[in-house]
Amino acid sequence: MKALSKWECTVCGYIYDPAIGDPTQDVPPGVDFKDLPDDWTCPECGVGKDLFEEL
């Protein structure tokens, strides 16, 4: 199984790690960044997915 990529917020530097998910928005571990809902936002600064870059 291919490891899922981490993604970084270009505004605040938050790293979305699929191994952790996002407990602040009920995203369980194992959810790929590309599978996050379109309205998901950075839990630290609130920007949208379009301002994240793959690491």
PDB file with one MODEL, atoms N, CA, C and O in Angstrom:
MODEL        1
ATOM      1  N   MET A   1       0.839  -1.196   0.000  1.00  0.00           N
ATOM      2  CA  MET A   1       0.000   0.000   0.000  1.00  0.00           C
ATOM      3  C   MET A   1       0.876   1.249   0.000  1.00  0.00           C
ATOM      4  O   MET A   1       1.828   1.358   0.772  1.00  0.00           O
ATOM      5  N   LYS A   2       0.536   2.182  -0.877  1.00  0.00           N
ATOM      6  CA  LYS A   2       1.299   3.420  -0.995  1.00  0.00           C
ATOM      7  C   LYS A   2       1.031   4.308   0.217  1.00  0.00           C
ATOM      8  O   LYS A   2      -0.108   4.445   0.661  1.00  0.00           O
ATOM      9  N   ALA A   3       2.086   4.900   0.737  1.00  0.00           N
ATOM     10  CA  ALA A   3       1.926   5.824   1.858  1.00  0.00           C
ATOM     11  C   ALA A   3       1.219   7.085   1.369  1.00  0.00           C
ATOM     12  O   ALA A   3       1.476   7.565   0.265  1.00  0.00           O
ATOM     13  N   LEU A   4       0.335   7.609   2.198  1.00  0.00           N
ATOM     14  CA  LEU A   4      -0.393   8.825   1.851  1.00  0.00           C
ATOM     15  C   LEU A   4       0.491  10.040   2.110  1.00  0.00           C
ATOM     16  O   LEU A   4       1.271  10.069   3.062  1.00  0.00           O
ATOM     17  N   SER A   5       0.356  11.032   1.250  1.00  0.00           N
ATOM     18  CA  SER A   5       1.182  12.244   1.344  1.00  0.00           C
ATOM     19  C   SER A   5       0.683  13.183   2.426  1.00  0.00           C
ATOM     20  O   SER A   5      -0.512  13.267   2.711  1.00  0.00           O
ATOM     21  N   LYS A   6       1.646  13.894   3.023  1.00  0.00           N
ATOM     22  CA  LYS A   6       1.316  14.992   3.929  1.00  0.00           C
ATOM     23  C   LYS A   6       1.174  16.251   3.092  1.00  0.00           C
ATOM     24  O   LYS A   6       1.801  16.393   2.042  1.00  0.00           O
ATOM     25  N   TRP A   7       0.340  17.159   3.576  1.00  0.00           N
ATOM     26  CA  TRP A   7       0.100  18.428   2.881  1.00  0.00           C
ATOM     27  C   TRP A   7       0.309  19.573   3.851  1.00  0.00           C
ATOM     28  O   TRP A   7      -0.063  19.480   5.021  1.00  0.00           O
ATOM     29  N   GLU A   8       0.913  20.669   3.360  1.00  0.00           N
ATOM     30  CA  GLU A   8       1.218  21.816   4.217  1.00  0.00           C
ATOM     31  C   GLU A   8       0.398  23.031   3.805  1.00  0.00           C
ATOM     32  O   GLU A   8       0.266  23.335   2.620  1.00  0.00           O
ATOM     33  N   CYS A   9      -0.153  23.721   4.804  1.00  0.00           N
ATOM     34  CA  CYS A   9      -0.849  24.983   4.580  1.00  0.00           C
ATOM     35  C   CYS A   9       0.188  26.044   4.224  1.00  0.00           C
ATOM     36  O   CYS A   9       1.135  26.267   4.978  1.00  0.00           O
ATOM     37  N   THR A  10       0.009  26.699   3.074  1.00  0.00           N
ATOM     38  CA  THR A  10       0.976  27.703   2.637  1.00  0.00           C
ATOM     39  C   THR A  10       0.812  29.013   3.400  1.00  0.00           C
ATOM     40  O   THR A  10       1.651  29.906   3.279  1.00  0.00           O
ATOM     41  N   VAL A  11      -0.256  29.138   4.184  1.00  0.00           N
ATOM     42  CA  VAL A  11      -0.489  30.363   4.955  1.00  0.00           C
ATOM     43  C   VAL A  11       0.147  30.268   6.340  1.00  0.00           C
ATOM     44  O   VAL A  11       0.890  31.162   6.746  1.00  0.00           O
ATOM     45  N   CYS A  12      -0.148  29.169   7.077  1.00  0.00           N
ATOM     46  CA  CYS A  12       0.310  29.107   8.468  1.00  0.00           C
ATOM     47  C   CYS A  12       1.313  27.989   8.747  1.00  0.00           C
ATOM     48  O   CYS A  12       1.910  27.953   9.823  1.00  0.00           O
ATOM     49  N   GLY A  13       1.505  27.078   7.795  1.00  0.00           N
ATOM     50  CA  GLY A  13       2.479  26.014   7.989  1.00  0.00           C
ATOM     51  C   GLY A  13       1.923  24.746   8.618  1.00  0.00           C
ATOM     52  O   GLY A  13       2.676  23.801   8.855  1.00  0.00           O
ATOM     53  N   TYR A  14       0.600  24.701   8.899  1.00  0.00           N
ATOM     54  CA  TYR A  14      -0.013  23.485   9.445  1.00  0.00           C
ATOM     55  C   TYR A  14       0.208  22.326   8.480  1.00  0.00           C
ATOM     56  O   TYR A  14       0.071  22.484   7.266  1.00  0.00           O
ATOM     57  N   ILE A  15       0.549  21.169   9.022  1.00  0.00           N
ATOM     58  CA  ILE A  15       0.733  19.969   8.214  1.00  0.00           C
ATOM     59  C   ILE A  15      -0.467  19.044   8.419  1.00  0.00           C
ATOM     60  O   ILE A  15      -0.753  18.627   9.541  1.00  0.00           O
ATOM     61  N   TYR A  16      -1.172  18.723   7.314  1.00  0.00           N
ATOM     62  CA  TYR A  16      -2.204  17.684   7.390  1.00  0.00           C
ATOM     63  C   TYR A  16      -1.512  16.347   7.182  1.00  0.00           C
ATOM     64  O   TYR A  16      -0.939  16.090   6.123  1.00  0.00           O
ATOM     65  N   ASP A  17      -1.571  15.502   8.199  1.00  0.00           N
ATOM     66  CA  ASP A  17      -0.963  14.173   8.160  1.00  0.00           C
ATOM     67  C   ASP A  17      -2.085  13.140   8.140  1.00  0.00           C
ATOM     68  O   ASP A  17      -2.810  13.002   9.125  1.00  0.00           O
ATOM     69  N   PRO A  18      -2.242  12.405   7.021  1.00  0.00           N
ATOM     70  CA  PRO A  18      -3.330  11.431   6.948  1.00  0.00           C
ATOM     71  C   PRO A  18      -3.235  10.321   7.986  1.00  0.00           C
ATOM     72  O   PRO A  18      -4.237   9.673   8.286  1.00  0.00           O
ATOM     73  N   ALA A  19      -2.040  10.092   8.540  1.00  0.00           N
ATOM     74  CA  ALA A  19      -1.902   9.079   9.593  1.00  0.00           C
ATOM     75  C   ALA A  19      -2.589   9.530  10.882  1.00  0.00           C
ATOM     76  O   ALA A  19      -2.929   8.709  11.733  1.00  0.00           O
ATOM     77  N   ILE A  20      -2.791  10.849  11.018  1.00  0.00           N
ATOM     78  CA  ILE A  20      -3.435  11.416  12.204  1.00  0.00           C
ATOM     79  C   ILE A  20      -4.873  11.837  11.915  1.00  0.00           C
ATOM     80  O   ILE A  20      -5.744  11.731  12.779  1.00  0.00           O
ATOM     81  N   GLY A  21      -5.116  12.316  10.690  1.00  0.00           N
ATOM     82  CA  GLY A  21      -6.426  12.874  10.364  1.00  0.00           C
ATOM     83  C   GLY A  21      -6.551  14.259  10.963  1.00  0.00           C
ATOM     84  O   GLY A  21      -5.549  14.929  11.214  1.00  0.00           O
ATOM     85  N   ASP A  22      -7.777  14.685  11.190  1.00  0.00           N
ATOM     86  CA  ASP A  22      -8.022  15.991  11.808  1.00  0.00           C
ATOM     87  C   ASP A  22      -9.118  15.849  12.846  1.00  0.00           C
ATOM     88  O   ASP A  22     -10.297  16.020  12.536  1.00  0.00           O
ATOM     89  N   PRO A  23      -8.734  15.534  14.093  1.00  0.00           N
ATOM     90  CA  PRO A  23      -9.748  15.324  15.129  1.00  0.00           C
ATOM     91  C   PRO A  23     -10.608  16.562  15.403  1.00  0.00           C
ATOM     92  O   PRO A  23     -11.712  16.429  15.931  1.00  0.00           O
ATOM     93  N   THR A  24     -10.132  17.754  15.059  1.00  0.00           N
ATOM     94  CA  THR A  24     -10.926  18.959  15.302  1.00  0.00           C
ATOM     95  C   THR A  24     -12.140  19.032  14.379  1.00  0.00           C
ATOM     96  O   THR A  24     -13.102  19.742  14.667  1.00  0.00           O
ATOM     97  N   GLN A  25     -12.090  18.289  13.261  1.00  0.00           N
ATOM     98  CA  GLN A  25     -13.201  18.302  12.305  1.00  0.00           C
ATOM     99  C   GLN A  25     -13.720  16.886  12.036  1.00  0.00           C
ATOM    100  O   GLN A  25     -14.305  16.615  10.988  1.00  0.00           O
ATOM    101  N   ASP A  26     -13.497  15.995  12.998  1.00  0.00           N
ATOM    102  CA  ASP A  26     -13.992  14.615  12.919  1.00  0.00           C
ATOM    103  C   ASP A  26     -13.502  13.858  11.686  1.00  0.00           C
ATOM    104  O   ASP A  26     -14.236  13.049  11.118  1.00  0.00           O
ATOM    105  N   VAL A  27     -12.256  14.124  11.271  1.00  0.00           N
ATOM    106  CA  VAL A  27     -11.649  13.371  10.176  1.00  0.00           C
ATOM    107  C   VAL A  27     -10.783  12.274  10.804  1.00  0.00           C
ATOM    108  O   VAL A  27      -9.784  12.575  11.456  1.00  0.00           O
ATOM    109  N   PRO A  28     -11.157  11.011  10.613  1.00  0.00           N
ATOM    110  CA  PRO A  28     -10.406   9.927  11.245  1.00  0.00           C
ATOM    111  C   PRO A  28      -9.053   9.694  10.570  1.00  0.00           C
ATOM    112  O   PRO A  28      -8.853  10.106   9.427  1.00  0.00           O
ATOM    113  N   PRO A  29      -8.131   9.041  11.265  1.00  0.00           N
ATOM    114  CA  PRO A  29      -6.858   8.675  10.642  1.00  0.00           C
ATOM    115  C   PRO A  29      -7.101   7.832   9.393  1.00  0.00           C
ATOM    116  O   PRO A  29      -8.063   7.068   9.318  1.00  0.00           O
ATOM    117  N   GLY A  30      -6.210   7.986   8.416  1.00  0.00           N
ATOM    118  CA  GLY A  30      -6.299   7.191   7.195  1.00  0.00           C
ATOM    119  C   GLY A  30      -7.012   7.883   6.043  1.00  0.00           C
ATOM    120  O   GLY A  30      -7.114   7.318   4.954  1.00  0.00           O
ATOM    121  N   VAL A  31      -7.510   9.103   6.264  1.00  0.00           N
ATOM    122  CA  VAL A  31      -8.201   9.825   5.197  1.00  0.00           C
ATOM    123  C   VAL A  31      -7.175  10.634   4.389  1.00  0.00           C
ATOM    124  O   VAL A  31      -6.496  11.509   4.927  1.00  0.00           O
ATOM    125  N   ASP A  32      -7.077  10.324   3.085  1.00  0.00           N
ATOM    126  CA  ASP A  32      -6.174  11.035   2.192  1.00  0.00           C
ATOM    127  C   ASP A  32      -6.628  12.490   2.047  1.00  0.00           C
ATOM    128  O   ASP A  32      -7.824  12.777   2.088  1.00  0.00           O
ATOM    129  N   PHE A  33      -5.682  13.392   1.879  1.00  0.00           N
ATOM    130  CA  PHE A  33      -6.021  14.811   1.713  1.00  0.00           C
ATOM    131  C   PHE A  33      -7.022  15.012   0.585  1.00  0.00           C
ATOM    132  O   PHE A  33      -7.950  15.812   0.704  1.00  0.00           O
ATOM    133  N   LYS A  34      -6.831  14.282  -0.514  1.00  0.00           N
ATOM    134  CA  LYS A  34      -7.712  14.432  -1.673  1.00  0.00           C
ATOM    135  C   LYS A  34      -9.133  13.960  -1.377  1.00  0.00           C
ATOM    136  O   LYS A  34     -10.068  14.308  -2.099  1.00  0.00           O
ATOM    137  N   ASP A  35      -9.296  13.170  -0.317  1.00  0.00           N
ATOM    138  CA  ASP A  35     -10.625  12.665   0.051  1.00  0.00           C
ATOM    139  C   ASP A  35     -11.317  13.514   1.117  1.00  0.00           C
ATOM    140  O   ASP A  35     -12.444  13.217   1.512  1.00  0.00           O
ATOM    141  N   LEU A  36     -10.650  14.565   1.579  1.00  0.00           N
ATOM    142  CA  LEU A  36     -11.290  15.466   2.540  1.00  0.00           C
ATOM    143  C   LEU A  36     -12.454  16.182   1.853  1.00  0.00           C
ATOM    144  O   LEU A  36     -12.398  16.415   0.645  1.00  0.00           O
ATOM    145  N   PRO A  37     -13.498  16.534   2.589  1.00  0.00           N
ATOM    146  CA  PRO A  37     -14.611  17.273   1.971  1.00  0.00           C
ATOM    147  C   PRO A  37     -14.127  18.584   1.351  1.00  0.00           C
ATOM    148  O   PRO A  37     -13.158  19.180   1.822  1.00  0.00           O
ATOM    149  N   ASP A  38     -14.806  19.029   0.293  1.00  0.00           N
ATOM    150  CA  ASP A  38     -14.413  20.265  -0.382  1.00  0.00           C
ATOM    151  C   ASP A  38     -14.467  21.474   0.535  1.00  0.00           C
ATOM    152  O   ASP A  38     -13.750  22.451   0.323  1.00  0.00           O
ATOM    153  N   ASP A  39     -15.320  21.411   1.561  1.00  0.00           N
ATOM    154  CA  ASP A  39     -15.446  22.551   2.468  1.00  0.00           C
ATOM    155  C   ASP A  39     -14.548  22.438   3.698  1.00  0.00           C
ATOM    156  O   ASP A  39     -14.665  23.237   4.628  1.00  0.00           O
ATOM    157  N   TRP A  40     -13.641  21.438   3.706  1.00  0.00           N
ATOM    158  CA  TRP A  40     -12.693  21.301   4.813  1.00  0.00           C
ATOM    159  C   TRP A  40     -11.776  22.514   4.814  1.00  0.00           C
ATOM    160  O   TRP A  40     -11.381  23.004   3.756  1.00  0.00           O
ATOM    161  N   THR A  41     -11.442  22.994   5.995  1.00  0.00           N
ATOM    162  CA  THR A  41     -10.543  24.137   6.116  1.00  0.00           C
ATOM    163  C   THR A  41      -9.412  23.824   7.078  1.00  0.00           C
ATOM    164  O   THR A  41      -9.519  22.920   7.906  1.00  0.00           O
ATOM    165  N   CYS A  42      -8.340  24.568   6.964  1.00  0.00           N
ATOM    166  CA  CYS A  42      -7.192  24.419   7.856  1.00  0.00           C
ATOM    167  C   CYS A  42      -7.653  24.629   9.294  1.00  0.00           C
ATOM    168  O   CYS A  42      -8.265  25.653   9.598  1.00  0.00           O
ATOM    169  N   PRO A  43      -7.370  23.675  10.190  1.00  0.00           N
ATOM    170  CA  PRO A  43      -7.819  23.817  11.571  1.00  0.00           C
ATOM    171  C   PRO A  43      -7.098  24.919  12.345  1.00  0.00           C
ATOM    172  O   PRO A  43      -7.545  25.304  13.426  1.00  0.00           O
ATOM    173  N   GLU A  44      -6.004  25.426  11.814  1.00  0.00           N
ATOM    174  CA  GLU A  44      -5.272  26.479  12.524  1.00  0.00           C
ATOM    175  C   GLU A  44      -5.590  27.880  12.022  1.00  0.00           C
ATOM    176  O   GLU A  44      -5.692  28.809  12.822  1.00  0.00           O
ATOM    177  N   CYS A  45      -5.751  28.052  10.699  1.00  0.00           N
ATOM    178  CA  CYS A  45      -5.978  29.415  10.192  1.00  0.00           C
ATOM    179  C   CYS A  45      -7.250  29.567   9.363  1.00  0.00           C
ATOM    180  O   CYS A  45      -7.644  30.688   9.043  1.00  0.00           O
ATOM    181  N   GLY A  46      -7.897  28.456   9.011  1.00  0.00           N
ATOM    182  CA  GLY A  46      -9.203  28.524   8.373  1.00  0.00           C
ATOM    183  C   GLY A  46      -9.230  28.658   6.857  1.00  0.00           C
ATOM    184  O   GLY A  46     -10.305  28.817   6.278  1.00  0.00           O
ATOM    185  N   VAL A  47      -8.069  28.596   6.194  1.00  0.00           N
ATOM    186  CA  VAL A  47      -8.090  28.684   4.735  1.00  0.00           C
ATOM    187  C   VAL A  47      -8.530  27.354   4.118  1.00  0.00           C
ATOM    188  O   VAL A  47      -8.528  26.317   4.782  1.00  0.00           O
ATOM    189  N   GLY A  48      -8.900  27.402   2.853  1.00  0.00           N
ATOM    190  CA  GLY A  48      -9.383  26.217   2.149  1.00  0.00           C
ATOM    191  C   GLY A  48      -8.275  25.306   1.638  1.00  0.00           C
ATOM    192  O   GLY A  48      -7.090  25.629   1.716  1.00  0.00           O
ATOM    193  N   LYS A  49      -8.699  24.154   1.111  1.00  0.00           N
ATOM    194  CA  LYS A  49      -7.772  23.148   0.619  1.00  0.00           C
ATOM    195  C   LYS A  49      -6.896  23.655  -0.523  1.00  0.00           C
ATOM    196  O   LYS A  49      -5.798  23.142  -0.738  1.00  0.00           O
ATOM    197  N   ASP A  50      -7.375  24.660  -1.256  1.00  0.00           N
ATOM    198  CA  ASP A  50      -6.626  25.164  -2.412  1.00  0.00           C
ATOM    199  C   ASP A  50      -5.332  25.868  -2.020  1.00  0.00           C
ATOM    200  O   ASP A  50      -4.477  26.118  -2.870  1.00  0.00           O
ATOM    201  N   LEU A  51      -5.184  26.189  -0.723  1.00  0.00           N
ATOM    202  CA  LEU A  51      -3.953  26.849  -0.264  1.00  0.00           C
ATOM    203  C   LEU A  51      -2.988  25.881   0.414  1.00  0.00           C
ATOM    204  O   LEU A  51      -2.110  26.302   1.166  1.00  0.00           O
ATOM    205  N   PHE A  52      -3.151  24.575   0.146  1.00  0.00           N
ATOM    206  CA  PHE A  52      -2.240  23.557   0.651  1.00  0.00           C
ATOM    207  C   PHE A  52      -1.373  23.034  -0.487  1.00  0.00           C
ATOM    208  O   PHE A  52      -1.805  22.967  -1.638  1.00  0.00           O
ATOM    209  N   GLU A  53      -0.140  22.665  -0.144  1.00  0.00           N
ATOM    210  CA  GLU A  53       0.777  22.070  -1.116  1.00  0.00           C
ATOM    211  C   GLU A  53       1.221  20.709  -0.601  1.00  0.00           C
ATOM    212  O   GLU A  53       1.452  20.518   0.593  1.00  0.00           O
ATOM    213  N   GLU A  54       1.334  19.763  -1.540  1.00  0.00           N
ATOM    214  CA  GLU A  54       1.772  18.420  -1.181  1.00  0.00           C
ATOM    215  C   GLU A  54       3.261  18.438  -0.823  1.00  0.00           C
ATOM    216  O   GLU A  54       4.070  19.075  -1.499  1.00  0.00           O
ATOM    217  N   LEU A  55       3.599  17.732   0.245  1.00  0.00           N
ATOM    218  CA  LEU A  55       5.003  17.649   0.672  1.00  0.00           C
ATOM    219  C   LEU A  55       5.687  16.452   0.027  1.00  0.00           C
ATOM    220  O   LEU A  55       6.871  16.215   0.264  1.00  0.00           O
TER     221      LEU A  55
ENDMDL
END
